Amino acid sequence: MKTLLLSTLLACASLPATAFDLSSPQLRDGQAMSKAQEFNGFGCDGGNVSPALAWKNAPAGTQSYAVTVYDPDAPTGSGWWHWLVFNLPATTQGLPASAGNDATLLPAGALQSRTDFGQPGFGGACPPPGHGKHRYIFTVHALKVPRLDLPADASPALVGYMLWANGLGKASFTATYQR
């Protein structure tokens, strides 16, 4: 019996762990976003539509999720936050396209906070003309708490702090855009 149990444990230990994963039917890691995800304002005239997102294999103990979109290449010295949505229930496995533009598409209790555009909701790509290709990091954060006790006007820095303080894991992909 001990030999069978040891063999079973060794076999299970050698199986690859399934990684927390984030994907989108509209976007691919390392590929350019379409005009649909370009901001509409600040000299940009895109559709400003948040893409659909799906995730799987969250870490054990996940009690809620948050989604962020960040451009580390923005010429600000601190990057640019394009979307912050949190208090997504643990049963959530993704968001439909336009969820960042139409809060009725978000799960009950979800909250979108202020972006660097100064308002809540999805703000699409809008790099300065001639500034080259910018990276847009889409991330789903698995959290160890059922909700973040933050107001809707919380700054991106405060949301980021709370994500790091309560994170169990995260999954990301990076899309690009240039004008």
C-alpha positions in Angstrom: 0.0 0.0 0.0 2.8 2.4 0.9 4.5 1.7 -2.5 1.2 2.5 -4.4 0.6 5.7 -2.4 4.2 6.8 -3.0 4.0 6.0 -6.7 0.7 8.0 -7.0 2.2 11.0 -5.2 5.3 11.0 -7.4 3.1 10.7 -10.5 1.0 13.7 -9.4 4.0 15.7 -8.5 5.5 15.3 -12.0 2.3 16.6 -13.7 2.8 20.2 -14.9 0.8 22.8 -12.9 -1.8 24.6 -14.9 -1.0 28.2 -15.1 -3.3 31.1 -14.4 -4.1 32.4 -17.9 -5.7 35.5 -19.5 -6.8 35.7 -23.1 -9.0 37.8 -25.4 -10.7 36.9 -28.7 -9.9 40.4 -30.1 -6.3 40.7 -28.9 -3.1 38.5 -29.0 0.0 38.7 -26.9 2.6 40.8 -28.7 0.2 41.9 -31.5 -1.3 45.3 -32.4 -4.7 46.3 -31.2 -7.3 47.5 -33.7 -8.8 50.9 -34.1 -11.7 49.6 -32.0 -9.5 49.8 -28.9 -8.2 53.3 -29.7 -9.4 56.1 -27.4 -11.9 58.6 -28.7 -10.5 62.0 -27.6 -7.1 63.6 -27.0 -6.7 63.7 -30.8 -7.6 60.0 -31.2 -10.7 58.9 -33.0 -11.1 55.2 -32.3 -14.0 53.1 -31.0 -12.8 53.1 -27.4 -14.2 49.6 -26.9 -12.8 47.4 -24.2 -12.0 43.9 -25.5 -13.6 40.7 -24.2 -11.4 39.0 -21.7 -11.4 35.4 -20.4 -9.4 33.8 -17.6 -8.9 30.3 -16.2 -6.9 28.3 -13.6 -7.0 31.0 -10.9 -4.9 30.3 -7.7 -6.6 28.4 -4.9 -8.2 30.7 -2.4 -9.2 33.3 -4.9 -12.1 35.4 -3.5 -12.4 38.1 -6.1 -10.7 39.6 -9.2 -9.5 42.9 -10.6 -8.6 43.8 -14.2 -6.1 46.5 -15.1 -4.7 47.9 -18.3 -1.5 49.8 -18.1 0.8 51.5 -20.7 4.4 51.7 -19.3 5.6 53.6 -22.4 3.5 56.7 -21.9 5.7 59.8 -21.7 4.7 60.7 -18.2 7.5 59.3 -16.0 4.9 56.9 -14.4 3.1 55.3 -17.3 -0.6 55.5 -18.0 -3.5 53.6 -16.4 -6.2 52.8 -19.0 -8.6 50.7 -17.0 -9.1 49.6 -13.4 -12.0 47.4 -12.5 -12.2 45.5 -9.2 -14.6 43.6 -6.9 -15.3 41.1 -9.6 -16.8 38.0 -7.8 -14.7 34.8 -7.6 -17.2 33.2 -9.9 -16.3 35.6 -12.8 -14.4 33.9 -15.6 -14.2 36.9 -17.9 -15.7 40.1 -19.2 -17.6 40.7 -22.4 -16.5 43.3 -25.0 -17.6 46.8 -24.0 -17.8 46.0 -20.3 -15.4 48.9 -19.7 -17.8 51.2 -21.5 -21.1 49.9 -20.2 -21.2 49.2 -16.5 -24.4 47.1 -16.9 -22.2 44.4 -18.5 -20.1 44.1 -15.4 -21.0 41.6 -12.6 -23.0 43.0 -9.7 -20.8 44.7 -7.1 -17.9 45.4 -9.6 -16.4 48.9 -9.5 -14.5 50.8 -12.1 -12.2 53.5 -10.6 -10.6 56.6 -12.1 -8.1 56.1 -14.9 -5.4 58.5 -15.9 -7.9 60.0 -18.3 -9.6 61.3 -15.1 -12.7 59.2 -15.2 -13.8 55.6 -14.6 -14.2 53.0 -17.3 -12.0 51.8 -20.2 -9.9 54.4 -21.9 -8.3 53.0 -25.1 -4.9 53.5 -26.5 -3.8 57.0 -27.6 -0.1 57.3 -27.8 1.3 60.5 -29.1 1.8 60.6 -32.8 5.3 59.6 -33.8 6.1 58.3 -30.3 6.4 54.7 -31.6 4.8 51.5 -30.5 3.4 51.5 -26.9 2.7 48.3 -24.9 -0.6 47.8 -23.2 -0.5 45.3 -20.4 -3.8 43.6 -19.7 -3.8 41.9 -16.3 -6.3 39.9 -14.2 -5.4 39.9 -10.5 -6.6 37.0 -8.3 -7.3 38.4 -4.8 -7.4 36.8 -1.4 -10.3 39.2 -0.2 -13.9 39.2 -1.4 -13.7 43.0 -2.2 -11.4 46.0 -2.0 -12.9 48.7 0.2 -12.1 51.6 -2.1 -14.2 54.5 -3.4 -15.0 54.9 -7.1 -12.7 57.8 -7.4 -9.7 55.9 -6.0 -6.5 56.8 -7.7 -4.7 54.2 -9.9 -1.8 54.2 -7.4 -4.1 53.4 -4.5 -5.8 50.6 -6.4 -2.4 49.2 -7.4 -1.3 49.3 -3.8 -4.4 47.3 -2.7 -3.9 44.8 -5.5 -0.3 44.1 -4.5 -1.3 43.9 -0.8 -4.1 41.4 -1.5 -2.8 39.5 -4.5 -2.6 35.7 -4.8 -1.5 35.7 -8.4 -1.9 37.5 -11.8 -2.1 36.7 -15.5 -1.2 39.1 -18.2 -0.7 39.6 -21.9 0.7 42.6 -23.7 -0.9 44.2 -26.8 0.7 47.1 -28.7 -0.5 50.2 -30.5 1.0 53.2 -32.3 -0.2 56.2 -34.3 
